[in-house]
């Protein structure tokens, strides 16, 4: 490994190890893991991720010690064609290191949590052998994300971009041959395919943006692109940035390509936390922040990005109100919060967007992992009941279809799972933006920037989305933890072990104090990121904070009046279903967007496929071309021309004629061979006379 001259001090030379550590971990588990017990596999993968975190901390220290100056760490040659020279080079600056710390730090906590979670999950699903494979994929996810955030060019970023797409496919479809309840089904594999195909659509946009850069600039290396961009026509930059936005809508789940993310809940809960909090969905926000020099040149593109994020934030928040699956609520919440981030970076509030990305990683990982704790708690309760019924001889010949993630099966869990309950409360208050939790500071900084910069529509869309956020999280708390258990499994739920709750406690602590990263007046994150981005210190707007906090508290109060004051009973329909009518039906059915996509795109694609298969391939290609043109021509040549004319009337006639001549000659010869001696003597005499006559005449 060679280093550039600028990496002779500090720990910059260690940058490639942010990728090497997880790769080494996955290789050891992949090839030697069969010999290891489960705990060794899990802790080895966790330590590999922790190694990346330690390197990230050392890189952050080196940046601080060097005054925040970006460094490039050369690893190996890559593509050298003509004037294009791209190498495997890591870019170490304050933006990339911030992402490295979030990915590796939160990712390590998720790894540790997964040691306990997957120990039970593989046994509930009756396939212990998949435990090792899960951690191999999890390490691969961290490695791919580190390439994405650490690359020094758009092409290296794209390698990591595709890598996390592959990992999401592998992990969403981890239980590919069964549904989330462990029954034989293609549901999970279909969810994985949906994520993969949807992201390929977004990746097409990213590729076009990259091709445009190369065509007009001749390079895709960050510094070269940013240096040449001001000299390009604004239309070219608009095209590059908007095509890039298509990629962002795929990876960061924005309208119209957000539909894959809720289905990503098919993967085990640690996967949901990793995708939604620390890795894949943050890639699009990072891409826009990294491309800040391009977006600031074209305000019209910035406005489109900001509005895309704001509309997505409100749209997804309304859907979350009507969901019953505990992880689906959080999934739509993630889409909504990503909308906040995309709106922020679209407005040019890059620090606010990155600030919310960091705090969201804390409290959303906390919420997803706590939801996993709830689900496993119910599964423990359900299995306890099943064993008890088997012992008592109450089996009726079939197993109950029980969904441990359905909030309608929950209730009263604050008593049976108190640790998870309080951790969930902390995550909920942070997500709802209640003072002094981390989400309050990061969310309000985005709202304040929208208010000050004159993005009125964006401000009000995000403010209303924040109201819905507090409401659906309040609804979830009342349905899951309060009231009476609506299923016996909830009544017998068991608290999760320390290996699972300890990482949650760390995340809960970060969700409480995370706002200190960029407190008004200190602006720590702003001062850190200004070494990489052209930023301005966000001001605390008291009126904005008071309005958003009041709306959040009002939303929580309304949720209590509807769901908390009189908790749901078993089998009771949602209290909003009747008064809201078709509006709640729309939220409950995700505004029928999936059905619309099926009607407009998927079914038409299926129709086209059937047309190509039935009409073009079978009727035309097989029945007509193969059977009529090829087989028919062959049959005509073989049966009529070759058989009838060439064979029968040609070859057969010729040889039959030879036979007829032979037959006639033999018949004539047979008359000579009559068996009489006098005939043979006469023949000899005639022969002798003929020979003598010939000789005399000659």
C-alpha positions as CSV (number, residue, x, y, z in Angstrom):
1,X,0.0,0.0,0.0
2,X,1.4,3.4,-1.0
3,X,0.5,6.7,0.7
4,X,0.3,10.1,-0.7
5,X,2.7,12.8,0.6
6,X,-0.1,14.3,2.6
7,X,-0.6,11.3,4.7
8,X,2.7,11.2,6.5
9,X,1.4,12.3,9.8
10,X,-1.4,11.1,12.1
11,X,-3.2,7.8,11.5
12,X,-4.4,8.5,8.0
13,X,-2.5,5.6,6.6
14,X,-4.9,3.3,8.5
15,X,-7.9,4.4,6.4
16,X,-8.1,1.2,4.3
17,X,-8.6,-0.8,7.5
18,X,-12.1,0.5,7.8
19,X,-12.9,-1.9,5.0
20,X,-10.2,-4.6,5.7
21,X,-11.5,-5.3,9.2
22,X,-15.1,-6.3,8.2
23,X,-13.7,-8.2,5.2
24,X,-11.3,-10.2,7.4
25,X,-14.2,-10.9,9.8
26,X,-16.5,-12.2,7.1
27,X,-13.8,-14.3,5.4
28,X,-12.9,-16.0,8.7
29,X,-16.5,-16.7,9.5
30,X,-17.2,-17.8,5.9
31,X,-14.4,-20.3,5.7
32,X,-13.7,-21.3,9.3
33,X,-17.0,-20.5,11.0
34,X,-18.3,-24.0,10.8
35,X,-15.9,-25.0,13.5
36,X,-16.8,-22.1,15.8
37,X,-19.7,-22.0,18.4
38,X,-22.3,-19.3,17.9
39,X,-20.9,-16.8,20.3
40,X,-17.5,-16.9,18.7
41,X,-19.1,-16.2,15.3
42,X,-21.1,-13.3,16.6
43,X,-18.3,-11.7,18.6
44,X,-15.8,-12.1,15.8
45,X,-18.2,-10.3,13.4
46,X,-18.8,-7.6,16.1
47,X,-15.1,-7.1,16.8
48,X,-14.5,-6.7,13.0
49,X,-17.1,-3.9,12.9
50,X,-15.7,-2.5,16.1
51,X,-12.2,-2.4,14.5
52,X,-13.7,-0.2,11.8
53,X,-15.1,2.1,14.5
54,X,-11.7,2.3,16.2
55,X,-10.0,3.3,12.9
56,X,-12.8,5.9,12.3
57,X,-12.1,7.4,15.7
58,X,-8.3,7.5,15.0
59,X,-9.1,9.2,11.6
60,X,-11.3,11.7,13.3
61,X,-8.5,12.5,15.8
62,X,-6.0,12.9,13.0
63,X,-8.3,15.3,11.2
64,X,-8.7,17.3,14.4
65,X,-5.0,17.4,15.0
66,X,-4.3,18.5,11.4
67,X,-6.8,21.3,11.4
68,X,-9.4,19.5,9.5
69,X,-7.5,19.3,6.2
70,X,-8.8,16.5,3.9
71,X,-6.3,13.7,3.1
72,X,-6.2,11.1,0.3
73,X,-4.9,7.7,1.0
74,X,-3.8,5.8,-2.0
75,X,-4.3,2.0,-1.9
76,X,-3.9,0.5,-5.4
77,X,-4.1,1.4,-9.1
78,X,-7.5,0.8,-10.7
79,X,-8.6,2.4,-14.0
80,X,-6.1,4.1,-16.3
81,X,-7.4,4.8,-19.8
82,X,-6.2,7.7,-21.8
83,X,-6.6,10.8,-19.7
84,X,-8.7,9.0,-17.2
85,X,-6.8,8.0,-14.1
86,X,-8.8,6.5,-11.2
87,X,-7.2,4.6,-8.3
88,X,-8.5,2.9,-5.2
89,X,-8.1,6.0,-3.0
90,X,-9.7,6.8,0.3
91,X,-10.9,10.3,1.0
92,X,-10.5,11.3,4.7
93,X,-12.3,14.5,5.4
94,X,-14.8,15.6,8.1
95,X,-17.8,14.6,6.1
96,X,-16.6,11.1,5.2
97,X,-15.3,10.5,8.8
98,X,-18.7,11.6,10.2
99,X,-20.3,8.9,8.1
100,X,-17.7,6.3,9.1
101,X,-18.3,6.9,12.8
102,X,-22.0,6.6,12.4
103,X,-21.9,3.5,10.2
104,X,-19.3,1.6,12.3
105,X,-20.4,2.8,15.7
106,X,-24.1,2.1,15.3
107,X,-23.3,-0.9,13.2
108,X,-21.2,-2.5,16.0
109,X,-24.1,-2.1,18.5
110,X,-26.4,-3.8,16.0
111,X,-23.9,-6.6,15.6
112,X,-23.8,-7.2,19.3
113,X,-27.6,-7.0,19.6
114,X,-27.8,-9.6,16.8
115,X,-25.8,-12.1,18.7
116,X,-28.7,-12.5,21.1
117,X,-31.5,-11.9,18.6
118,X,-30.3,-14.4,15.9
119,X,-29.6,-17.0,18.6
120,X,-33.4,-17.1,19.2
121,X,-34.6,-16.3,15.7
122,X,-32.8,-19.2,14.0
123,X,-34.4,-21.5,16.5
124,X,-37.9,-20.1,16.2
125,X,-37.4,-20.6,12.4
126,X,-35.9,-24.1,12.9
127,X,-32.7,-23.4,10.9
128,X,-29.7,-22.9,13.2
129,X,-27.3,-23.3,10.3
130,X,-28.1,-19.8,9.0
131,X,-26.6,-18.1,12.0
132,X,-23.1,-17.9,10.6
133,X,-24.3,-16.7,7.1
134,X,-26.2,-13.9,8.7
135,X,-23.0,-12.4,10.3
136,X,-21.1,-12.9,7.1
137,X,-23.6,-10.8,5.3
138,X,-23.7,-8.2,8.1
139,X,-19.9,-7.7,7.9
140,X,-20.2,-7.4,4.1
141,X,-22.8,-4.7,4.6
142,X,-20.4,-2.7,6.8
143,X,-17.5,-3.1,4.3
144,X,-19.6,-2.0,1.3
145,X,-20.9,1.1,3.2
146,X,-17.3,2.0,4.2
147,X,-16.3,1.9,0.5
148,X,-19.3,4.1,-0.3
149,X,-18.5,6.8,2.3
150,X,-14.7,6.5,2.0
151,X,-14.3,6.7,-1.7
152,X,-12.5,9.6,-3.4
153,X,-14.5,9.4,-6.6
154,X,-18.1,8.9,-7.8
155,X,-17.1,5.6,-9.3
156,X,-15.6,4.2,-6.1
157,X,-18.7,5.6,-4.3
158,X,-20.8,3.7,-6.8
159,X,-19.0,0.4,-6.1
160,X,-20.0,0.8,-2.4
161,X,-23.5,2.0,-3.6
162,X,-24.0,-1.3,-5.5
163,X,-22.5,-3.3,-2.7
164,X,-25.0,-2.1,-0.1
165,X,-27.7,-2.9,-2.7
166,X,-26.5,-6.4,-3.0
167,X,-26.3,-6.8,0.8
168,X,-29.8,-5.5,1.3
169,X,-31.0,-8.1,-1.2
170,X,-29.2,-10.9,0.7
171,X,-30.4,-9.8,4.1
172,X,-34.0,-8.7,3.3
173,X,-34.4,-12.2,1.7
174,X,-32.4,-13.9,4.4
175,X,-35.4,-16.2,5.2
176,X,-36.0,-16.5,1.5
177,X,-38.0,-19.7,1.7
178,X,-40.5,-18.6,4.3
179,X,-42.5,-15.5,5.4
180,X,-41.9,-13.5,8.6
181,X,-43.9,-16.0,10.6
182,X,-41.7,-18.9,9.6
183,X,-44.2,-20.5,7.2
184,X,-43.2,-21.8,3.8
185,X,-43.6,-18.8,1.4
186,X,-41.9,-16.7,-1.2
187,X,-42.9,-13.5,0.6
188,X,-39.4,-12.6,1.8
189,X,-37.7,-13.4,-1.5
190,X,-40.3,-11.3,-3.3
191,X,-39.6,-8.4,-0.8
192,X,-35.8,-8.8,-1.6
193,X,-36.5,-8.7,-5.3
194,X,-38.7,-5.7,-5.0
195,X,-35.9,-3.8,-3.2
196,X,-33.3,-4.9,-5.7
197,X,-35.3,-4.0,-8.8
198,X,-36.5,-0.7,-7.4
199,X,-33.0,0.3,-6.5
200,X,-31.8,-0.6,-10.0
201,X,-34.1,2.0,-11.3
202,X,-32.6,4.6,-9.1
203,X,-29.1,3.3,-9.9
204,X,-29.8,4.0,-13.6
205,X,-30.2,7.7,-12.8
206,X,-27.0,7.7,-10.9
207,X,-25.2,6.1,-13.8
208,X,-26.5,8.7,-16.2
209,X,-25.3,11.4,-13.9
210,X,-21.9,9.7,-13.9
211,X,-21.8,9.4,-17.7
212,X,-22.7,13.1,-18.0
213,X,-19.8,14.1,-15.7
214,X,-17.4,12.0,-17.7
215,X,-18.7,13.3,-21.0
216,X,-18.5,17.0,-20.1
217,X,-15.7,17.0,-17.5
218,X,-13.6,13.9,-18.4
219,X,-13.4,12.8,-14.8
220,X,-15.5,11.5,-11.9
221,X,-13.0,12.3,-9.2
222,X,-14.5,14.6,-6.6
223,X,-12.0,17.5,-6.6
224,X,-11.7,17.5,-10.4
225,X,-15.5,17.5,-10.9
226,X,-16.1,20.3,-8.4
227,X,-13.3,22.4,-9.9
228,X,-14.6,22.1,-13.4
229,X,-18.3,22.3,-12.7
230,X,-18.6,26.2,-12.5
231,X,-17.4,26.3,-16.1
232,X,-20.2,24.1,-17.4
233,X,-23.6,25.3,-18.7
234,X,-26.2,25.4,-15.9
235,X,-28.4,23.0,-17.9
236,X,-25.7,20.3,-17.8
237,X,-25.4,20.7,-14.0
238,X,-29.2,20.6,-13.6
239,X,-29.3,17.3,-15.6
240,X,-26.4,15.8,-13.5
241,X,-28.0,16.8,-10.2
242,X,-31.5,15.7,-11.1
243,X,-30.4,12.3,-12.5
244,X,-28.4,12.0,-9.2
245,X,-31.7,12.7,-7.4
246,X,-33.2,9.7,-9.1
247,X,-30.5,7.6,-7.5
248,X,-31.2,9.3,-4.2
249,X,-35.0,8.5,-4.4
250,X,-34.0,4.8,-4.7
251,X,-31.4,4.4,-2.0
252,X,-32.9,6.9,0.5
253,X,-36.5,5.8,-0.3
254,X,-38.1,9.0,-1.5
255,X,-41.1,9.5,-3.8
256,X,-41.5,7.7,-6.2
257,X,-39.1,4.9,-5.4
258,X,-39.8,4.5,-1.6
259,X,-42.0,1.5,-2.0
260,X,-39.2,-1.1,-1.3
261,X,-38.3,0.1,2.2
262,X,-41.5,-1.0,4.1
263,X,-41.2,-4.5,2.5
264,X,-37.6,-4.6,3.8
265,X,-39.1,-5.5,7.1
266,X,-39.0,-9.0,5.8
267,X,-35.4,-9.3,7.0
268,X,-34.5,-10.0,10.6
269,X,-34.9,-7.0,12.9
270,X,-31.1,-6.3,13.1
271,X,-31.2,-5.9,9.3
272,X,-34.0,-3.5,9.6
273,X,-32.1,-1.4,12.1
274,X,-28.9,-1.5,10.0
275,X,-30.7,-0.5,6.7
276,X,-32.9,2.1,8.3
277,X,-30.6,3.7,10.7
278,X,-26.9,3.5,9.8
279,X,-26.2,2.3,6.3
280,X,-28.1,2.0,3.1
281,X,-30.8,4.7,3.3
282,X,-28.3,7.3,4.5
283,X,-26.3,6.9,1.3
284,X,-28.6,9.2,-0.8
285,X,-28.4,12.0,1.8
286,X,-24.6,11.6,1.9
287,X,-24.4,11.7,-1.9
288,X,-26.2,15.1,-2.0
289,X,-24.1,16.4,0.8
290,X,-20.9,15.2,-0.9
291,X,-22.2,16.9,-4.1
292,X,-22.9,20.2,-2.4
293,X,-20.6,22.1,-4.8
294,X,-22.8,21.0,-7.7
295,X,-26.2,21.6,-6.1
296,X,-25.3,25.1,-4.9
297,X,-24.7,26.1,-8.5
298,X,-28.3,25.3,-9.6
299,X,-31.0,26.6,-7.1
300,X,-33.7,25.1,-9.3
301,X,-32.4,21.7,-8.7
302,X,-32.1,22.5,-5.0
303,X,-35.8,23.4,-4.8
304,X,-36.8,20.2,-6.5
305,X,-34.7,18.2,-4.1
306,X,-36.2,20.1,-1.1
307,X,-39.8,19.6,-2.2
308,X,-39.2,15.9,-3.0
309,X,-38.0,15.5,0.6
310,X,-40.8,17.5,2.2
311,X,-43.6,15.8,0.2
312,X,-42.2,12.4,1.1
313,X,-41.9,13.3,4.7
314,X,-45.6,14.2,5.0
315,X,-46.9,11.4,2.7
316,X,-45.0,8.7,4.5
317,X,-46.1,10.1,7.9
318,X,-49.8,9.8,7.0
319,X,-49.3,6.1,6.0
320,X,-47.6,5.3,9.3
321,X,-50.8,6.4,11.1
322,X,-52.8,3.5,9.6
323,X,-50.2,0.6,10.0
324,X,-50.6,-2.2,12.5
325,X,-47.2,-4.0,12.2
326,X,-44.8,-2.5,14.7
327,X,-41.9,-2.5,12.3
328,X,-44.0,-1.1,9.4
329,X,-44.8,1.9,11.4
330,X,-41.1,2.5,12.0
331,X,-40.4,1.8,8.3
332,X,-42.7,4.6,7.1
333,X,-41.3,6.7,9.9
334,X,-37.8,6.2,8.4
335,X,-39.1,7.3,5.0
336,X,-40.6,10.4,6.6
337,X,-37.4,11.2,8.5
338,X,-35.3,10.7,5.4
339,X,-37.6,13.2,3.8
340,X,-36.5,15.7,6.5
341,X,-32.9,15.0,5.7
342,X,-33.3,15.2,1.9
343,X,-35.3,18.5,2.3
344,X,-32.5,19.9,4.4
345,X,-29.6,19.1,2.1
346,X,-31.8,20.2,-0.8
347,X,-32.2,23.6,0.8
348,X,-28.5,23.9,1.3
349,X,-28.7,23.2,5.0
350,X,-26.1,20.5,4.8
351,X,-25.2,20.6,8.5
352,X,-28.8,20.3,9.6
353,X,-29.3,17.4,7.2
354,X,-26.2,15.6,8.5
355,X,-27.1,16.4,12.1
356,X,-30.5,14.8,11.7
357,X,-28.8,11.8,9.9
358,X,-26.6,11.2,12.9
359,X,-29.3,11.7,15.6
360,X,-31.8,9.6,13.6
361,X,-29.2,6.8,13.4
362,X,-29.2,6.8,17.2
363,X,-33.0,6.8,18.0
364,X,-34.2,4.9,15.0
365,X,-31.7,2.1,15.6
366,X,-32.9,2.2,19.2
367,X,-36.6,1.9,18.1
368,X,-36.0,-0.9,15.6
369,X,-33.9,-3.0,18.0
370,X,-36.5,-2.4,20.7
371,X,-39.2,-3.5,18.4
372,X,-37.2,-6.6,17.8
373,X,-37.0,-7.1,21.5
374,X,-40.8,-6.8,21.7
375,X,-41.3,-9.3,18.8
376,X,-39.0,-11.8,20.4
377,X,-40.7,-11.2,23.8
378,X,-44.0,-12.2,22.2
379,X,-42.5,-15.1,20.4
380,X,-41.2,-16.4,23.8
381,X,-44.6,-16.0,25.3
382,X,-46.3,-17.8,22.4
383,X,-43.8,-20.7,22.5
384,X,-44.4,-20.9,26.2
385,X,-48.1,-21.2,25.6
386,X,-47.6,-23.8,22.9
387,X,-45.4,-25.9,25.1
388,X,-48.0,-25.6,28.0
389,X,-50.8,-26.6,25.7
390,X,-48.8,-29.6,24.4
391,X,-48.1,-30.6,28.0
392,X,-51.8,-30.3,28.9
393,X,-52.8,-32.2,25.7
394,X,-54.8,-29.3,24.3
395,X,-53.6,-29.6,20.7
396,X,-56.4,-29.5,18.2
397,X,-54.4,-30.7,15.3
398,X,-53.3,-27.3,14.0
399,X,-51.0,-24.5,15.0
400,X,-52.4,-21.0,15.5
401,X,-51.3,-18.4,12.9
402,X,-49.8,-15.8,15.3
403,X,-48.0,-12.6,14.2
404,X,-45.7,-11.4,16.9
405,X,-45.2,-8.1,15.1
406,X,-48.9,-7.1,14.9
407,X,-49.6,-4.4,17.5
408,X,-53.2,-5.7,17.8
409,X,-51.8,-8.7,19.5
410,X,-49.9,-6.7,22.0
411,X,-50.9,-4.5,25.0
412,X,-49.7,-4.3,28.6
413,X,-46.0,-5.0,27.7
414,X,-44.8,-2.2,30.0
415,X,-45.3,-4.7,32.9
416,X,-43.8,-7.8,31.3
417,X,-41.0,-6.0,29.4
418,X,-40.2,-3.0,31.5
419,X,-36.6,-2.4,30.3
420,X,-37.7,-2.5,26.7
421,X,-40.6,-0.2,27.5
422,X,-38.4,2.6,29.0
423,X,-35.9,2.3,26.2
424,X,-38.8,2.5,23.6
425,X,-40.1,5.6,25.4
426,X,-36.7,7.3,25.0
427,X,-36.6,6.5,21.3
428,X,-40.1,7.7,20.8
429,X,-39.5,11.1,22.6
430,X,-36.4,11.6,20.5
431,X,-38.2,10.8,17.2
432,X,-41.2,13.0,18.2
433,X,-38.8,15.9,18.8
434,X,-39.5,16.5,22.5
435,X,-37.0,18.6,24.4
436,X,-34.2,17.9,25.4
437,X,-33.9,14.7,23.4
438,X,-31.6,14.5,20.3
439,X,-34.4,14.7,17.7
440,X,-35.6,18.0,19.1
441,X,-32.4,19.8,18.2
442,X,-31.8,18.2,14.8
443,X,-35.4,18.4,13.6
444,X,-35.8,22.0,14.7
445,X,-32.6,23.0,13.0
446,X,-34.1,21.8,9.7
447,X,-37.4,23.6,10.4
448,X,-35.5,26.7,11.4
449,X,-33.4,26.7,8.2
450,X,-36.5,26.2,6.0
451,X,-38.2,29.1,7.9
452,X,-35.2,31.5,7.5
453,X,-34.3,30.6,3.9
454,X,-37.8,31.3,2.7
455,X,-38.8,27.7,1.9
456,X,-42.3,28.3,3.1
457,X,-43.9,25.3,1.5
458,X,-41.1,23.0,2.7
459,X,-41.4,24.4,6.3
460,X,-45.2,23.8,6.6
461,X,-45.0,20.4,5.0
462,X,-42.3,19.3,7.4
463,X,-44.1,20.9,10.4
464,X,-47.3,18.9,9.6
465,X,-45.2,15.8,9.1
466,X,-43.6,16.4,12.5
467,X,-47.2,16.5,14.0
468,X,-48.1,13.2,12.4
469,X,-44.8,11.7,13.7
470,X,-45.6,12.5,17.3
471,X,-49.2,11.1,16.8
472,X,-48.3,7.8,15.2
473,X,-45.5,7.2,17.8
474,X,-48.0,8.0,20.6
475,X,-50.5,5.6,19.0
476,X,-47.8,2.9,18.9
477,X,-46.8,3.4,22.5
478,X,-50.5,3.1,23.7
479,X,-51.2,0.1,21.6
480,X,-48.0,-1.9,22.4
481,X,-47.3,-1.1,26.1
482,X,-50.5,0.1,27.7
483,X,-53.9,-1.4,28.4
484,X,-54.5,-5.1,28.8
485,X,-52.8,-7.8,26.7
486,X,-54.9,-8.6,23.7
487,X,-53.3,-12.0,23.2
488,X,-52.1,-14.6,25.7
489,X,-48.6,-14.3,24.2
490,X,-48.4,-10.7,25.3
491,X,-49.5,-11.7,28.8
492,X,-46.7,-14.2,28.9
493,X,-44.1,-12.1,27.1
494,X,-40.5,-12.2,28.5
495,X,-37.9,-9.5,28.7
496,X,-34.9,-9.8,26.4
497,X,-31.4,-10.8,27.8
498,X,-28.7,-8.3,28.6
499,X,-26.8,-9.1,25.3
500,X,-29.8,-7.4,23.5
501,X,-30.7,-4.7,26.0
502,X,-27.1,-3.4,26.7
503,X,-26.7,-2.0,23.1
504,X,-30.1,-0.5,23.5
505,X,-29.0,1.3,26.6
506,X,-26.1,2.8,24.7
507,X,-28.3,4.0,21.9
508,X,-30.8,5.4,24.4
509,X,-28.0,7.4,26.0
510,X,-27.0,8.7,22.6
511,X,-30.6,9.5,21.8
512,X,-30.7,11.7,25.0
513,X,-27.4,13.5,24.7
514,X,-26.9,13.4,20.9
515,X,-28.3,17.0,20.5
516,X,-25.1,18.2,22.1
517,X,-23.3,17.5,18.8
518,X,-24.6,20.8,17.5
519,X,-26.1,22.9,20.3
520,X,-27.0,26.5,19.4
521,X,-24.1,28.7,20.4
522,X,-21.6,25.9,20.2
523,X,-22.2,24.6,16.7
524,X,-19.7,21.8,17.2
525,X,-20.8,19.8,14.1
526,X,-21.0,23.0,12.0
527,X,-17.4,23.9,12.9
528,X,-16.4,20.3,12.1
529,X,-18.1,20.1,8.7
530,X,-17.1,23.5,7.5
531,X,-13.7,22.1,6.7
532,X,-15.4,20.1,3.9
533,X,-18.6,21.9,3.1
534,X,-19.5,25.6,2.7
535,X,-21.9,25.9,5.6
536,X,-23.4,28.5,7.8
537,X,-24.1,28.3,11.5
538,X,-27.8,27.5,12.1
539,X,-29.6,29.8,14.4
540,X,-32.0,28.7,17.1
541,X,-35.4,30.1,16.2
542,X,-37.5,30.1,19.4
543,X,-40.8,30.5,17.7
544,X,-40.1,27.5,15.4
545,X,-39.1,25.4,18.3
546,X,-42.2,26.4,20.4
547,X,-44.6,25.7,17.5
548,X,-43.1,22.3,16.7
549,X,-42.9,21.3,20.3
550,X,-46.5,22.4,21.0
551,X,-47.7,20.5,17.9
552,X,-45.8,17.4,19.1
553,X,-47.3,17.5,22.6
554,X,-50.8,18.1,21.1
555,X,-50.3,15.1,18.8
556,X,-49.3,12.9,21.8
557,X,-52.3,14.2,23.7
558,X,-54.7,13.4,20.8
559,X,-53.1,9.9,20.6
560,X,-53.8,9.4,24.3
561,X,-57.4,10.5,24.0
562,X,-58.0,8.1,21.1
563,X,-55.8,5.1,22.1
564,X,-54.6,5.6,25.7
565,X,-57.6,6.8,27.7
566,X,-59.6,3.8,26.6
567,X,-57.2,1.1,25.4
568,X,-58.1,-1.2,22.6
569,X,-59.7,-4.5,23.4
570,X,-59.0,-7.8,21.6
571,X,-60.6,-7.8,18.1
572,X,-61.6,-4.1,18.3
573,X,-61.2,-2.2,15.1
574,X,-59.0,0.9,15.1
575,X,-60.9,3.9,16.7
576,X,-60.0,6.1,13.7
577,X,-61.4,3.7,11.1
578,X,-65.0,4.8,11.5
579,X,-64.7,8.6,11.9
580,X,-62.1,9.0,9.1
581,X,-63.7,6.5,6.7
582,X,-62.0,6.4,3.4
583,X,-59.1,8.6,4.6
584,X,-58.1,5.9,7.2
585,X,-58.7,3.2,4.5
586,X,-56.2,5.1,2.3
587,X,-53.6,5.3,5.1
588,X,-54.2,1.7,6.1
589,X,-53.7,0.6,2.5
590,X,-50.7,2.9,1.9
591,X,-52.8,5.1,-0.3
592,X,-52.9,2.2,-2.8
593,X,-49.5,3.2,-4.3
594,X,-48.4,-0.4,-4.6
595,X,-51.6,-1.3,-6.3
596,X,-51.2,1.7,-8.6
597,X,-47.7,0.6,-9.5
598,X,-49.0,-2.9,-10.2
599,X,-51.8,-1.6,-12.4
600,X,-49.7,0.8,-14.4
601,X,-46.2,-0.8,-14.5
602,X,-46.0,-4.3,-13.1
603,X,-49.2,-5.8,-14.6
604,X,-48.3,-4.1,-18.0
605,X,-44.9,-5.7,-17.8
606,X,-46.5,-9.0,-17.0
607,X,-48.9,-8.5,-20.0
608,X,-45.9,-7.7,-22.2
609,X,-44.1,-10.8,-20.9
610,X,-47.1,-13.0,-21.6
611,X,-47.5,-11.5,-25.1
612,X,-43.8,-12.1,-25.8
613,X,-44.1,-15.6,-24.3
614,X,-47.4,-16.7,-25.8
615,X,-47.7,-14.8,-29.1
616,X,-44.1,-14.0,-30.1
617,X,-42.3,-16.9,-28.6
618,X,-44.9,-19.7,-28.8
619,X,-47.3,-18.9,-31.6
620,X,-45.0,-17.1,-33.9
621,X,-41.5,-18.4,-33.1
622,X,-42.5,-22.0,-32.1
623,X,-45.8,-22.8,-33.9
624,X,-45.2,-20.8,-37.1
625,X,-41.5,-20.3,-37.6
626,X,-40.2,-23.5,-36.1
627,X,-43.1,-25.7,-37.1
628,X,-44.1,-24.2,-40.4
629,X,-40.9,-22.5,-41.8
630,X,-38.1,-24.7,-40.4
631,X,-39.9,-28.0,-39.8
632,X,-42.2,-27.6,-42.7
633,X,-39.4,-26.8,-45.1
634,X,-37.4,-29.7,-43.8
635,X,-40.4,-32.0,-44.2
636,X,-41.0,-30.8,-47.7
637,X,-37.4,-31.3,-48.7
638,X,-37.1,-34.7,-47.0
639,X,-40.6,-36.2,-47.8
640,X,-41.5,-34.7,-51.2
641,X,-38.3,-33.6,-53.0
642,X,-35.7,-35.9,-51.6
643,X,-37.9,-38.9,-51.0
644,X,-40.3,-38.7,-53.9
645,X,-38.2,-37.2,-56.6
646,X,-34.5,-37.5,-55.7
647,X,-34.8,-40.9,-54.0
648,X,-37.7,-42.7,-55.5
649,X,-37.7,-41.2,-59.1
650,X,-34.0,-40.6,-59.3
651,X,-31.8,-43.0,-57.2
652,X,-34.3,-45.8,-56.9
653,X,-35.3,-45.6,-60.6
654,X,-31.6,-45.7,-61.7
655,X,-30.8,-48.7,-59.6
656,X,-34.1,-50.4,-60.4
657,X,-33.2,-50.0,-64.1
658,X,-29.8,-51.6,-63.5
659,X,-31.6,-54.4,-61.8
660,X,-34.0,-54.8,-64.7
661,X,-31.2,-54.9,-67.2
662,X,-29.4,-57.5,-65.1
663,X,-32.7,-59.5,-64.9
664,X,-33.1,-59.4,-68.6
665,X,-29.5,-60.3,-69.3
666,X,-29.8,-63.2,-66.8
667,X,-33.0,-64.4,-68.5
668,X,-31.3,-64.4,-71.8
669,X,-28.2,-66.1,-70.4
670,X,-30.5,-68.7,-68.8
671,X,-31.6,-69.8,-72.2
672,X,-28.0,-70.7,-73.1
673,X,-27.4,-72.5,-69.8
674,X,-30.1,-75.2,-70.7
675,X,-28.2,-78.4,-69.4
676,X,-27.9,-80.2,-72.8
677,X,-24.4,-81.4,-73.8
678,X,-25.1,-80.9,-77.5
679,X,-25.9,-77.2,-76.8
680,X,-22.6,-76.7,-74.9
681,X,-20.7,-78.6,-77.7
682,X,-22.3,-76.4,-80.4
683,X,-21.3,-73.3,-78.3
684,X,-17.7,-74.5,-78.1
685,X,-17.6,-75.3,-81.9
686,X,-19.0,-71.9,-82.7
687,X,-16.4,-70.3,-80.4
688,X,-13.6,-72.2,-82.0
689,X,-14.8,-71.3,-85.5
690,X,-15.1,-67.7,-84.5
691,X,-11.6,-67.5,-83.1
692,X,-10.1,-69.3,-86.1
693,X,-12.0,-67.1,-88.5
694,X,-10.8,-64.0,-86.7
695,X,-7.2,-65.2,-86.8
696,X,-7.4,-66.1,-90.5
697,X,-9.0,-62.8,-91.4
698,X,-6.4,-60.8,-89.4
